[in-house]
């Protein structure tokens, strides 16, 4: 498999927004799969204030070539001014699953 597979980690304010983003990305074949994890508590500094908020995490699987398009799509749909969108390297795993990700995101 020539394509490098990546995880994309994103936070969202609620499950509805996370679901809308996830469905759009899968529908456009930009990601193969999105896991939505509710019940996350995030503590962070924003505009000189310490925030303590409930959030939802999205974990997506895609190819390295799609990262820019995935980031652009998320930013266009996201309600945050500066959404967390980061790509993480996958260094191994089930070859059949990794190939499935590559096939789904062509």
Backbone torsions as a table, in degrees:
resi	resn	phi	psi	omega
1	UNK	NA	122.7	-176.0
2	UNK	-82.1	-30.8	-176.9
3	UNK	-75.9	135.2	171.7
4	UNK	-83.4	133.1	-180.0
5	UNK	-94.7	141.2	-177.8
6	UNK	-129.6	150.3	164.0
7	UNK	-90.2	143.4	169.4
8	UNK	-118.0	124.1	-178.7
9	UNK	-105.0	128.0	-177.1
10	UNK	-139.0	145.0	170.2
11	UNK	-112.0	149.3	178.8
12	UNK	-139.9	160.9	-175.9
13	UNK	-76.1	-22.1	-177.0
14	UNK	-160.5	167.5	-175.0
15	UNK	-69.3	-31.3	178.9
16	UNK	-64.4	-46.9	178.8
17	UNK	-64.9	-42.4	178.6
18	UNK	-59.9	-43.8	179.8
19	UNK	-64.5	-42.1	178.5
20	UNK	-61.3	-44.6	179.0
21	UNK	-64.3	-48.6	-178.3
22	UNK	-59.5	-47.1	-179.5
23	UNK	-61.9	-41.4	179.8
24	UNK	-62.1	-43.1	-178.4
25	UNK	-67.9	-40.2	177.0
26	UNK	-68.3	-42.7	-179.7
27	UNK	-58.5	-37.5	-179.1
28	UNK	-88.8	8.2	-180.0
29	UNK	58.5	27.0	175.8
30	UNK	-83.3	-27.1	173.4
31	UNK	-134.2	154.4	179.4
32	UNK	-86.8	-31.7	-171.8
33	UNK	-157.7	147.9	175.3
34	UNK	-131.5	125.4	170.7
35	UNK	-99.0	131.4	179.2
36	UNK	-113.2	121.6	-175.5
37	UNK	-115.4	113.0	179.6
38	UNK	-88.5	167.3	172.6
39	UNK	82.3	23.8	179.8
40	UNK	-89.7	137.8	175.5
41	UNK	-110.0	126.4	-178.3
42	UNK	-117.9	130.3	175.2
43	UNK	-117.7	124.4	-174.3
44	UNK	-157.5	164.0	176.8
45	UNK	-98.6	129.1	176.4
46	UNK	-141.2	123.2	-179.4
47	UNK	51.2	48.8	176.4
48	UNK	66.5	15.9	175.5
49	UNK	-119.7	144.0	172.7
50	UNK	-85.3	120.6	-179.0
51	UNK	-103.2	148.7	177.7
52	UNK	-139.1	99.3	-169.3
53	UNK	-130.2	153.2	168.5
54	UNK	-81.9	137.1	178.0
55	UNK	-139.1	175.3	176.5
56	UNK	-123.2	138.7	178.7
57	UNK	-105.5	137.8	170.9
58	UNK	-111.1	131.3	173.1
59	UNK	-118.9	118.9	-174.6
60	UNK	-117.2	152.7	176.1
61	UNK	-117.7	129.1	-178.8
62	UNK	-155.3	-175.4	177.3
63	UNK	-99.9	157.7	179.3
64	UNK	-56.5	-37.9	-178.6
65	UNK	-64.2	-21.7	-178.1
66	UNK	-91.6	-5.0	-172.4
67	UNK	-57.4	-45.8	-178.8
68	UNK	-63.0	-44.3	179.9
69	UNK	-66.4	-40.2	177.9
70	UNK	-62.3	-46.8	179.8
71	UNK	-60.4	-45.6	179.9
72	UNK	-60.8	-45.9	-179.0
73	UNK	-63.4	-44.2	179.1
74	UNK	-61.2	-47.9	-179.0
75	UNK	-61.0	-34.2	-179.5
76	UNK	-72.1	-23.3	-177.2
77	UNK	-103.5	-15.2	-169.2
78	UNK	-83.2	144.1	179.6
79	UNK	-83.6	-16.5	-179.8
80	UNK	-76.3	148.2	174.5
81	UNK	-65.8	-35.5	-176.5
82	UNK	-137.9	75.6	-175.6
83	UNK	-67.6	145.4	173.1
84	UNK	-73.5	114.6	174.2
85	UNK	-138.5	108.5	179.8
86	UNK	-132.6	144.0	177.5
87	UNK	-102.3	135.4	-178.7
88	UNK	-120.3	139.6	-178.6
89	UNK	-73.8	138.4	171.1
90	UNK	-104.6	124.1	-174.5
91	UNK	-103.3	-2.9	179.8
92	UNK	-179.7	-178.1	178.4
93	UNK	142.4	-168.4	-179.2
94	UNK	-66.6	112.8	-178.2
95	UNK	-56.5	-36.1	179.3
96	UNK	-65.3	-40.9	178.0
97	UNK	-66.0	-45.3	-179.5
98	UNK	-62.0	-37.8	176.9
99	UNK	-67.3	-38.7	176.2
100	UNK	-58.9	-43.7	177.4
101	UNK	-58.6	-47.7	179.9
102	UNK	-60.5	-42.7	-179.4
103	UNK	-65.9	-38.5	-177.4
104	UNK	-73.8	-17.0	-174.6
105	UNK	-112.5	22.4	178.0
106	UNK	-78.9	NA	NA
